Amino acid sequence: MTDQRRGLLLINTGDGKGKTTAAVGTAFRALGHGMRVAVVQFIKNKWRTGERKLGEQTENLIWLTMGNGCTLRSPDRSKDRYAARAAWAKATELLRNEEVDLLVLDEILYAINLGLVSVGEVMSALKVRLPDLHVILTGRNAPAELIEMADLVTEMRAIKHPFEKGEKGRIGLDF
């Protein structure tokens, strides 16, 4: 028999689309069961995505979009580092918040891979989080140490995408 109160660590990673989508779907599933959810977005900026619009008006959901947008082409990494550090500070508060049942750290794996947040500090904080808090990490290239630590890891694999033909993202499907 498993302890249903033990918080799980889930990772959505890989090169395919759907990492954030799956995490948001899990968040809304949890909300449907009366759980309290928080989402911290590390890279996405103030762009009004569909999930953010709904998230900001949903009861029992804290939605924090704290990034500067795509940091891969960023000319000033210091702004990205500042935004990621602010998001991480908020995330560490939420890891100890007794009023949160599920915490989604969206795109934190990008922040780790870009050196904006260290894998060591993330692992240390996850080890001392509230014992019944579920956490979902998203982004590409999950570090092996986090994969080992996780209870569930899903890898999204890109097979085919309209972007490859130069098509732009679609409202409601891509943002």
Secondary structure, 3 states (H helix, E strand, C coil): CCCCCCCCEEEEECCCCCHHHHHHHHHHHHHHCCCCEEEEECCCCCCCCHHHHHHCCCCCEEEEECCCCCCCCCCCHHHHHHHHHHHHHHHHHHCCCCCCCEEEEECHHHHHHCCCCCHHHHHHHHHCCCCCCEEEEECCCCCHHHHHHCCEEEECCCCCCHHHHCCCCCCCCCC
